[in-house]
Amino acid sequence: MKASCLIEAIEAARENWDYSIGLVPEEKMERKPAPDAWSFKDVIAHVAWHEQQMIELAETRDLVGSPWWNLPTDERNDRIYEQYKDQPLDEVLATAEDAYSRMMEALKTLSDEDMNDPSRFTDMPPDWVPWRLIASNTYEHYLRHVAQVRRLAHGEVQSASPSNS
C-alpha cells in the first residue's frame, strides 16, 4: 500500500462520514434513540478516540497505545463511552475535529515503507501490516459507523437486517 493511497482512502471515507454527521441537526446530537443506545455525540467521540490512537502510533512509531486495546471490544467501547459521556457536545466536536486534523498530519509523515513494514514500529508484531492497522481505525471504521449514523439520523433504533440491505 502506498502512503498516498491510504491517505486518499481516509480522506474519501471521512468526507462520507462528515456528510452523514451533517445530516443531523445539532439539537439531536445528544439524543439517544433508546435508553441503552449511543447518541450521535457518543459515536463521534468513539471515532475520535480511535483517531487519537493513530496519532500516537504515527508520531512515535511505537505500538504503545491505550491499555484498553487489551480489553474485549465491548468493554473497550464501554470505557470510551464512559470517558466522553459527560463532556459537552461542543467539546466532543472540537476533540473530534482536532483528532482528525492531527491524525492526518501525523499519517502524512509516514512513508510507503512505514505503511508496509511492521519492523519500522516498536513492538509491532511481525505478522501485522501497519497500513491495515491504520485502515481499521480510520476509513474502515468510518464506513462501519456511517450506516449507524444514517439510521440514527432517520430515527431508526435498530439496524436493518443484512437481507434488507
Secondary structure, DSSP 4 states (H G I P E B T S, - for coil): --HHHHHHHHHHHHHHHHHHHHTS-GGGTT--SSTTSPPHHHHHHHHHHHHHHHHHHHHHTB----GGGGS-HHHHHHHHHHHHTTS-HHHHHHHHHHHHHHHHHHHTT--HHHHH-GGGSBT--TT--HHHHHHHTTHHHHHHHHHHHHHHHTT--SPPPGGG-
